[in-house]
Amino acid sequence: MQTNPNFPTDVNPGNLFANATYSRIGGIYGFQAEDFNLTASGLWAQQYAKIQYIDEDWYEYRSNAIDAYWKYAMSGSSDNGSASMYDLELALHKVRETKKALSENPTGNEKQIANYEAMEGAILVMRSYFFSIMTDVWGDVPYSDAFKTVALGYERTITQPKYDHQKDIYSDLFDQLSLANELLSNGGSVESQSDLIYGGDASKWRRLANSLSARLYIHISKVDAATAQTGLTRIFSDVSKYPVFTSIEDDAMMTYAGTQPYEHPFFKNYVRDNRDDFSSSKTMIDMLKERKDTRMYIYATPTPASITVFDSTKNHADLQYTGQENGVPKGEEFAIADRSRLGVLYRSTPNGVSHIMSYAELEFIKAEAAVNLGVSAAGSPQVAYEKGIRASFERQYNLIEQYGVKTASFGDKNGSITFAEGKVEEEDGYVVEVSMANLEEHIQRTLSQMNVAWDISNAEQLIAEQKYISLFTNGPEAFVEVRRTNYPQLTFVRGGTQYKGLGLPNRFPYAISEQTTNASNWAVAAEGITNTMYGKTVWWNHKAFDNYRIIQK
């Protein structure tokens, strides 16, 4: 066998798994690649808005940023130690190689074999998750050829990988997650120091494998209802064979260490990079206000201007929460002091969390499966819907208690919390103090609102809107949902000229570098795409809605 001195003949799969997990989740949620979440998926889903340098809020992306997204996601670049997908493939190679060797003499090695099977299962789950993110934003991407270039000690380079159709990618992801479920059921443990999500608990990884499968089945439900119905019925009918999330304790999150450079991406953007480009969106703030939803006081801060007023009046009714309209036209004046920023739990907490998938999302998937696909094994759609809302509240309230975040807090660019009043008075005189002690009251108050209370005749919209709210900071999945369900109503982007009147993009544009380095394969994948982001949709998006369901201004 030929050897290449630039590639190792032996690796520690645990170290590679940890690096790949941290690097790719960091890349997806913010600290690499020009903020894949903040300035693209989450922004276009109108979870956030830009108040400075707002080109991306007009869908006028920077081509170097898109190339960076592609490089970090698809190219396995080693820049800044980000060769994460290659690391994952190397880890998978090594785990399978070692497991095979142990299996040749299994007596006395049963526990080690089970542990390697659990590690293999966890790697497959994370690999499937990462590929699902890639195909959901780009559609057809390199998959069967991607990252198959590295074997221990030798490199077989495929410099021009073919693009696989999204339908075929999804089909294989279902197979990979099914295999992961089996591997994680054999009593082994994942190496705890290498597991940044569950600390070595294979049973949690198994629940994530099946919950992620459910997510992907619901993604395809409008284009291939039969497959979605069959897959979801299989999972929800046999929870002993296909365990899924059952409480917020199962939530898949990555917690940052909180010391440089291992800090929450939003904190890094605001404090370390000294940026103040993002505010809460009008779409999100208005939705929360209309539903008397106290998660608003976690997702957002009071406006700086209202804090100044409060300092003089000490009147809690003076603390205001105002979101920024996405994509306002050039020259249209607004005062950034009159706009709420992203909540302290995210923007001012260096050791905060990135959300991968939650129990709340799983319950909303059950509700939709029951309503739209007739999956009786999913149970009562109303029960699942209300469980989803409750779980989202519980997750957010648990986090603010864990991190000691008070209602109506604000942090400065030095990383200090400079304002933490603890209470807000709403227009109707209701005084809000977000705490575990008030959790049940706040949940019931929101559930009683007309645009939240269960109504089977309006179930699809209710489920989609509450799922969207629960996905705050999970921009990639929110971008899937607004394209897939056409809910909630998005504010029409009035500014910009390059894509004026075209509405929400159907996809991320492909990297410009692909047009030169992989031209023939790129050309096949790009056929039917217009204006780089419009025209042909991703496969699971059964049709491109007419500017989606947007509010014309």
Residue pairs with C-beta under 8 A, 6 or more apart in sequence:
1 153
1 154
2 154
3 9
3 153
3 154
4 153
4 154
4 155
6 155
7 150
7 152
7 153
7 154
7 155
8 90
8 152
8 153
9 152
9 153
10 94
10 152
11 90
11 91
11 94
11 152
12 94
13 90
13 91
13 92
13 94
13 95
13 98
13 119
13 123
13 194
14 91
14 119
14 191
14 193
14 194
15 194
16 87
16 88
16 90
16 91
16 94
17 87
17 88
17 91
17 119
17 122
17 123
17 126
17 191
17 194
17 195
18 193
18 194
18 195
18 196
19 81
19 84
19 87
20 84
20 85
20 87
20 88
20 91
20 126
21 84
21 126
21 196
21 197
21 254
22 84
22 196
22 254
22 262
23 32
23 81
23 82
23 83
23 84
23 87
24 72
24 73
24 84
24 85
24 88
24 126
24 130
25 196
25 254
25 354
25 356
26 32
26 265
26 354
27 33
27 36
27 72
27 73
27 82
27 84
28 36
28 37
28 130
28 133
28 354
28 476
29 36
29 37
29 265
29 354
29 473
29 475
30 36
30 37
30 38
30 264
30 265
30 266
30 268
30 269
30 354
31 261
31 263
31 265
31 268
31 269
32 68
32 72
32 80
32 82
33 65
33 68
33 69
33 71
33 72
33 73
34 62
34 64
34 65
34 68
34 69
35 265
35 269
36 69
36 72
36 73
36 475
36 476
37 265
37 473
37 475
37 476
38 48
38 265
38 266
38 269
38 278
38 475
39 50
39 56
39 65
40 56
40 61
40 65
40 69
40 137
40 475
40 479
40 508
41 137
41 475
41 476
41 478
41 479
41 508
42 48
42 473
42 474
42 475
42 476
42 478
42 479
43 49
43 50
43 56
43 57
43 326
43 475
44 56
44 59
44 479
44 504
44 505
45 468
45 475
45 478
45 479
45 481
45 482
45 490
46 281
46 282
46 283
46 284
46 326
46 482
46 490
46 491
47 281
47 283
47 284
47 471
47 472
47 473
47 475
47 478
48 278
48 279
48 280
48 281
48 284
48 342
48 475
49 57
49 278
49 279
49 280
49 281
49 282
49 323
49 324
49 325
49 326
49 327
49 339
50 56
50 57
50 277
50 278
50 279
50 324
50 326
51 276
51 277
51 278
51 279
51 324
51 334
51 336
51 339
52 276
52 277
52 336
53 277
54 327
54 328
54 495
55 61
55 62
55 496
56 62
56 65
57 326
57 327
57 328
57 493
57 495
58 327
58 493
58 495
58 496
58 497
58 498
58 499
59 327
59 493
59 496
59 498
59 499
59 502
59 505
59 533
60 496
60 498
60 499
61 509
63 512
66 508
66 509
66 510
66 511
66 512
67 511
67 512
67 513
69 508
69 511
70 510
70 511
70 513
70 514
71 77
71 79
71 511
71 513
72 82
72 84
73 85
73 130
73 133
73 134
74 85
74 134
74 141
74 142
74 146
74 511
76 83
76 84
76 85
76 86
76 147
77 83
85 127
85 130
85 146
85 147
86 147
86 150
88 123
88 126
88 127
88 130
88 147
89 147
89 148
89 150
90 150
90 152
91 119
91 123
92 120
92 123
92 124
92 127
93 150
93 151
93 152
94 152
95 116
95 119
95 120
95 123
96 120
97 152
98 116
99 113
99 116
99 117
99 120
102 109
102 112
102 113
102 116
103 109
103 113
106 113
111 188
113 188
114 186
114 187
114 188
114 189
115 188
115 189
115 190
115 191
116 188
117 183
117 184
117 186
117 188
118 183
118 184
118 186
118 188
118 189
118 190
118 202
118 205
119 188
119 190
119 191
119 194
120 180
120 183
121 179
121 180
121 181
121 182
121 183
121 184
121 202
121 205
121 206
121 209
122 180
122 184
122 190
122 195
122 202
122 205
124 176
124 177
124 179
124 180
124 183
124 209
125 177
125 180
125 184
125 205
125 208
125 209
125 212
126 197
127 176
128 173
128 176
128 177
128 180
128 209
128 212
129 212
129 356
129 357
131 141
131 143
131 169
131 173
132 173
132 212
132 215
132 216
133 476
134 141
135 141
135 143
135 166
135 169
135 170
135 538
136 219
136 476
136 479
136 480
136 538
136 540
137 476
137 479
137 507
137 508
138 507
138 508
138 510
138 538
139 166
139 507
139 525
139 536
139 537
139 538
139 539
140 163
140 164
140 165
140 166
140 169
140 525
140 539
141 163
141 164
141 166
141 169
141 525
142 161
142 162
142 163
142 164
142 521
143 163
143 164
143 168
143 169
143 172
144 162
144 164
144 172
145 158
145 161
145 162
145 164
146 161
148 156
148 158
149 155
149 156
149 157
149 158
150 156
159 517
159 518
160 517
160 518
160 520
160 521
161 518
161 521
162 521
163 521
163 522
163 524
163 525
165 539
166 538
166 539
166 540
167 224
167 539
170 216
170 219
170 220
170 539
170 540
173 216
174 213
174 216
174 217
174 231
177 209
177 210
177 212
177 213
177 216
178 213
180 205
180 206
180 209
181 206
181 209
181 210
181 213
181 241
181 242
184 202
184 203
184 205
184 206
184 209
185 206
188 202
189 200
189 201
189 202
190 198
190 200
190 201
190 202
190 205
191 200
192 199
192 200
193 200
195 201
196 254
196 255
197 204
197 205
197 208
197 252
197 253
197 254
197 356
198 204
198 205
198 208
198 252
203 243
204 250
204 252
206 243
207 243
207 244
207 245
207 246
207 250
208 245
208 250
208 252
208 356
208 357
210 235
210 242
210 243
210 244
211 244
211 245
211 250
211 252
211 357
211 361
211 362
212 357
213 231
213 235
213 242
214 231
214 232
214 235
214 236
214 244
214 362
214 365
214 366
214 369
215 357
215 361
215 362
215 365
215 477
217 227
217 228
217 231
217 232
217 235
217 369
218 228
218 232
218 365
218 368
218 369
219 480
219 484
219 540
220 227
220 228
220 539
220 540
221 228
221 229
221 368
221 369
221 372
221 373
222 484
222 540
222 541
222 542
223 539
223 540
223 541
223 542
224 540
225 372
225 373
228 369
228 373
229 369
229 373
229 374
229 375
232 365
232 369
232 373
232 375
232 377
232 378
233 375
233 376
233 377
234 242
235 242
235 244
236 242
236 244
236 366
236 369
236 375
236 377
236 378
236 379
237 377
244 362
245 251
245 357
245 358
245 359
245 362
246 359
247 359
247 391
248 358
248 359
248 360
248 391
248 394
248 395
248 398
250 359
251 355
251 357
251 358
251 359
251 395
252 355
252 356
252 357
252 358
253 353
253 354
253 355
253 356
254 353
254 354
254 356
255 351
255 352
255 353
256 262
256 263
256 264
256 350
256 351
256 352
256 353
256 354
257 263
257 351
258 264
258 350
258 351
259 350
260 272
261 268
263 272
263 350
263 351
264 346
264 349
264 350
264 351
264 352
264 353
264 354
265 354
266 342
266 346
266 347
266 352
266 473
267 346
267 347
267 348
267 349
267 350
267 352
267 415
268 350
269 275
269 277
269 278
269 347
270 276
270 347
270 348
270 411
270 413
271 348
271 350
271 413
271 414
271 415
274 413
276 336
276 341
276 413
278 341
278 342
279 323
279 324
279 336
279 339
279 340
279 341
279 342
280 299
280 300
280 301
280 321
280 323
280 324
280 339
280 340
280 341
280 342
281 323
281 324
281 325
281 326
281 491
282 322
282 323
282 324
282 325
282 326
282 491
283 323
283 326
283 488
283 489
283 490
283 491
284 299
284 300
284 323
284 469
284 472
285 296
285 300
285 321
285 322
285 323
285 340
286 323
287 293
287 465
287 468
287 469
287 488
288 295
288 296
288 299
288 469
289 296
289 321
290 449
290 451
291 446
291 449
291 451
291 452
292 426
292 430
292 445
292 446
292 449
293 446
293 452
293 469
294 432
294 434
294 438
294 442
294 445
294 446
295 392
295 393
295 396
295 469
295 472
296 321
297 321
297 343
297 407
297 408
297 424
297 432
297 434
298 343
298 345
298 396
298 397
298 399
298 400
298 405
298 434
299 342
299 343
299 396
299 472
300 321
300 323
300 340
300 341
300 342
300 343
301 321
301 340
301 341
301 342
301 343
301 344
301 347
301 408
301 409
301 410
301 411
302 310
302 319
302 320
302 321
302 340
302 408
302 410
302 419
302 424
303 320
303 321
303 322
303 337
303 338
303 339
303 340
304 336
304 337
304 341
304 410
305 320
305 335
305 337
305 338
306 318
306 319
306 320
307 319
307 410
307 419
308 337
309 318
310 316
310 318
310 319
310 421
315 425
316 408
316 421
316 423
316 424
316 425
316 431
317 425
317 426
317 427
319 408
319 421
319 424
319 425
320 338
320 340
321 340
321 424
322 338
322 339
322 340
323 339
323 340
324 334
324 339
325 491
325 494
326 490
326 491
326 493
327 491
327 493
327 494
327 495
327 496
328 334
328 494
328 495
329 494
329 495
329 496
330 495
332 495
341 347
341 410
343 405
343 409
344 405
344 409
344 410
344 411
344 417
344 420
345 352
345 396
345 399
345 400
345 403
345 405
346 352
346 473
347 411
348 409
348 411
348 415
348 417
349 403
349 405
350 415
351 403
352 403
353 399
354 473
355 471
355 473
355 474
356 474
357 477
358 391
358 392
358 395
358 470
359 391
359 395
360 388
360 389
360 391
360 392
360 395
360 467
360 470
361 388
361 467
361 470
361 471
361 477
362 388
363 384
363 385
363 387
363 388
363 391
364 384
364 385
364 388
364 463
364 466
364 467
364 470
365 378
366 375
366 378
366 379
366 381
366 384
367 378
367 381
367 382
367 384
367 385
367 388
367 459
367 463
368 381
368 460
368 463
368 464
369 375
369 378
370 376
370 378
370 379
370 380
370 381
370 384
371 381
371 456
371 459
371 460
371 463
372 460
378 384
381 456
381 459
381 463
382 454
382 456
385 454
385 459
385 462
385 463
385 466
386 447
386 454
388 463
388 466
388 467
388 470
389 443
389 446
389 447
389 452
389 466
389 470
390 443
391 470
392 466
392 469
392 470
393 439
393 442
393 443
393 446
394 439
397 434
397 435
397 436
397 439
398 436
399 405
400 406
400 434
400 435
401 435
401 436
405 420
406 420
406 421
406 422
406 434
407 421
407 422
407 423
407 424
407 432
407 433
407 434
407 435
408 419
408 420
408 421
408 422
408 423
408 424
409 417
409 419
409 420
409 421
410 417
410 418
410 419
410 420
411 417
411 418
412 418
422 433
423 431
423 432
423 433
424 431
424 432
425 431
425 432
426 432
432 438
432 442
434 442
446 452
447 453
451 462
451 465
452 462
452 466
454 462
455 462
460 485
460 487
461 487
464 481
464 485
464 487
464 488
465 487
465 488
467 481
468 478
468 481
468 482
468 487
468 488
471 477
471 478
471 481
472 478
481 487
482 488
482 490
482 504
482 548
483 504
483 506
483 537
483 538
483 541
483 548
484 540
484 541
486 545
486 548
486 549
487 549
488 549
489 549
489 550
489 551
490 504
490 548
490 549
490 550
490 551
491 550
491 551
491 553
492 503
492 547
492 550
492 551
492 552
492 553
493 503
494 553
499 505
499 531
499 533
499 534
501 547
502 531
502 534
502 547
503 546
503 547
503 548
503 550
504 547
504 548
504 550
505 533
505 534
506 533
506 534
506 535
506 536
506 537
506 538
506 541
506 544
507 529
507 533
507 537
507 538
508 533
509 532
509 533
510 522
510 525
510 526
510 529
510 532
514 521
514 522
515 522
527 536
528 535
528 536
529 535
529 536
530 536
534 544
535 544
537 543
537 544
